[in-house]
């Protein structure tokens, strides 16, 4: 005699997953296309999570580089297309903003104006 839990799949080590009931994470994903879409969503979520966890390291590295740039002389900064004012403006950005993007834009603007 078969119990009702065994016929639903719960008695075969699938309890709590809903696999035997057809109600799980993979339910309804019978086609290869749907499975690939599901996998891509999982990868995108993992990348977003890693990016969020790495945020403090990126901010620390950006601020460390700003300190190194600040220790350079005016002539060295000018060789890179930067001024002290550029460094001050970039360091006044929001804490989580990337100052390298602002500095890169300044250098590109100056190069365009010279042409």
N, C-alpha and C positions, 0 to 999 in steps of 0.2 A: 504494500500500500504506500502511496506517495503522499507526503504531507503538502499542504498548500505553500509552504515556504520553499520546498524543494522544487516544485513545479514552476515557481516564479524565478528561480535562479538564485535566490538569496541563500539557500543552504549550501551552495557550492563555492564559498569563499568570495562571493561578490556582494556581501552585505554592505549597505551604505553607499555603494557606488552607483546603484541603479542600472548596472549593465544588463542584468538579466531581465529587467523591466523595460529596457529600451529607452531609458530616460537618463542618460549620462552626458558627460562632456562631449562624447562623440556621436550621440544620437542624432540621426537625421543627416549625417555626413557621409552618405554612402558613395558619392561620386568622388573621383580623384580631384576634380576641380575644387569642390567644397573643402576637401581635406587640406589642399594646398593653401586655400584662403585662411582656414583656421590656423594653420601652422604659421603663416605670415603674420597674422594678428598676434600670435604668441611671441614671435620674434620681435615685433615692434614694441610690444609691452616690455619685454626683457631689456631691449635697448634703452627705452625711456627710463626704466628703473635704474639701470646702470648709470645713465647720464645724470640722473638726480642724485645718486649716491656719490658720484665723482665731483659734484659741483664744488664742494669746499676745496678740493685739491686744485681745481682749475682757477678758482679765485686766488688762492694762495700763490700759485705759480705766476699769475698775471701781476700781482702786487710785487712779487720778488723781482720780476723783470723790470717793472717800473722803477724800483729802487736802483737797480743796476744802470738803467738809462739815466737816472738822475745823477749818478756819480760820474758820468762822462762829461768831458769838457764841451764848451760851445762849438769848437771847431769840429769835434767828432760827431756831435749831433747834426751840425750843418752838413757834414759829409753824407749823413743818412737822410737828409731832407727834413730834419726836425729842428725845432727851437725849444727853448725852455718854456715858453708860453704853451706850446703844444703839450708838453709833459704835464704842466699845471692843469690844463683843460681836461686831459685824459684822466688825471688822478681825481678830478672833481666829479667824475661820473658816478652813477649809482654803484653801490658795493658789488652787485652781482653782474654789472656790465663789463664787457671785455674791452679794456682800454686799447688793445692792439688794433681793433677794428677802427676806432676813432683816429689813431695815429696813422694807420694805413690810408684812410680817406684824406687826411691832411696832406700827406706826401703826394698822393695821386692828384689832388687839386693843384698843388704847386707845379707839378710836372706838366699838367695840361695848360696852365697859364703861361708857362715859359715857351710853349710851342707856337 
